[in-house]
């Protein structure tokens, strides 16, 4: 599936000098920086004209110049490339971005892509920062901007405590919806660190938040999906028609069954999971459970003064989390994650080298925080909260030098004040501050999964910090504790305008992936540039997992139209070797 000869520019990425002529009858008269695979300029022009007929020309943008690759801010995200790129900026770039207005538009686009055999890369908002943003794995794919026009909250069911949303609904949008309708005193959402991302996008990438509803995929219920042949499918109880529906109405206009957002499984095989981190369909609606206002809430921070406390802290966390004394998704944050929210590196040091333990201790003293900082909350009526907090304090304060704080104790601690909101489902964008640790800051996430144990946590921390410092980068990270496991989120911060800094970041993540696999740790989510590498680490029994994924992909999407290469799953028409990612 390499580009046909003569269609690339001198750098192997851009268009040739052949003049683009839009076919008669419409189209956008522009040449893309990167063509879709096996697509001539004339074929591309015909496709653009046809897709404009479906969605309207105002909803089609051909990515024809570097000016369209200048969006690099979370609040003004790119729709065509990775804002936090570690490869050359021009590599992971869409040929055009198309924004459907409704479900029939999505179906029409899918069918058109099958006709032209042109791949599409769906995204919701474009804020999948640290993992590739809106950029496609296959250069030249059509970016499908699901969030631009499809951003409605379709239902909030107060009795059932669930909502149904479209792809463009962000965590902030749904929170504001509840506030504006005086529903916040009844229902809370769960939000990740940054509230500007799509609820659907985050959920199907298996993202997490921090209230008791922090596992977003666990809390989804009911999906409406456009399959690779254009068929509309509803999951679970959505497969049962609503008796009030008019069967003569188009399927997308028929109301969903009243139990759509209440019971996930329905009858027969449970298929929802194949649409997470996958390339088997386009999610156009999703139900999610909302948290009933618990009737009381108290957040807190516990600081730990020594780096070596990590082992003991994690051993304390495990039994408390498994027994649900720790009700929510707690986090144990390295000092530099908190320090980077409150300032950049130059605020603390004039050195360009990784900070030493002595310098980290000085930062801890300056900010009155620990080398490790634990954030959690308790929920429920005051007697319940008091009992839970007494156990939590008794358990953690046995660590020498540890200190307990509530938000009122530290009104000037920006991180504690922000976490106080996050832990009760109030979204913000403040946490993005830590990306500015370095000039022109960008980041990659390295996210291995392990047991909740002191041995595993210390081993992951020492290994990750060692690799970061070998590359001349500071270790910044956090442990996020789920029901039975631990996400170790390593924030690899680099200068995106410095090729050497990008190279270092790329080296760190590829090296850590190999290091982790040798120790039995696998990543749960990753950046475009290393999807193939991580997929290859899940190699049990001659890559049985991948072979099953490929069989399903080729059966449901025989022309390989949707997101080829996503998370290492390549359709039969593609050779992954043709899409090896350049290091810098």
Secondary structure as UniProt FT lines:
FT   TURN            5..6
FT   TURN            10..11
FT   TURN            24..25
FT   TURN            37..38
FT   HELIX           41..55
FT   HELIX           57..59
FT   STRAND          60..62
FT   HELIX           66..69
FT   TURN            74..75
FT   TURN            83..84
FT   TURN            89..91
FT   STRAND          96..98
FT   HELIX           103..116
FT   STRAND          120..123
FT   TURN            129..134
FT   TURN            139..140
FT   STRAND          142..145
FT   TURN            147..149
FT   STRAND          153..157
FT   TURN            158..161
FT   STRAND          162..165
FT   TURN            167..168
FT   HELIX           171..180
FT   TURN            181..182
FT   TURN            184..186
FT   STRAND          187..188
FT   TURN            195..196
FT   HELIX           199..204
FT   TURN            205..206
FT   TURN            212..213
FT   TURN            216..219
FT   STRAND          220..227
FT   TURN            228..229
FT   STRAND          232..234
FT   HELIX           236..239
FT   TURN            243..244
FT   TURN            247..248
FT   HELIX           251..253
FT   TURN            258..262
FT   HELIX           272..275
FT   STRAND          281..289
FT   STRAND          291..292
FT   STRAND          297..304
FT   HELIX           307..309
FT   HELIX           310..322
FT   TURN            323..324
FT   STRAND          331..334
FT   HELIX           335..342
FT   HELIX           345..347
FT   HELIX           357..367
FT   STRAND          372..379
FT   HELIX           382..396
FT   TURN            397..398
FT   TURN            400..401
FT   STRAND          403..405
FT   HELIX           407..409
FT   TURN            411..412
FT   HELIX           414..422
FT   TURN            423..425
FT   HELIX           430..437
FT   TURN            439..440
FT   STRAND          441..451
FT   HELIX           454..470
FT   TURN            471..472
FT   STRAND          477..481
FT   STRAND          485..495
FT   TURN            496..497
FT   HELIX           499..518
FT   TURN            519..520
FT   HELIX           528..530
FT   HELIX           531..537
FT   HELIX           540..556
FT   TURN            558..559
FT   TURN            564..565
FT   HELIX           566..568
FT   TURN            572..573
FT   HELIX           576..579
//
